[in-house]
């Protein structure tokens, strides 16, 4: 079906560009929304921030996913990193 085909293409894109923020975010979103697999979405984003620590959109997605899976402490740490990368008043 369409979901199976989409999964195949998302996994191929992730394998080809494992640190590309847009690919990571879109793949995580697919896992979260279409596959209803919050843990897999989280793992995609964890791997992403480990390899691309300076992507603000990636850190934002990771922060939200931490909260989605109940890892509030990790979300707080990620938010602190975002604040270091941006003007902190945007996130207070």
SULLIN-V863168 format. One record per helix or strand of 3 or more residues. SS is the DSSP state (H for helix, E for strand). FROM is the first residue (numbers start at 1). TO is the last residue. If there is no record, write none. Layout:
[[SS & FROM & TO] [SS & FROM & TO]]
This chain:
[[H & 2 & 16] [H & 21 & 33] [H & 38 & 51] [H & 56 & 68] [H & 72 & 85] [H & 88 & 91]]
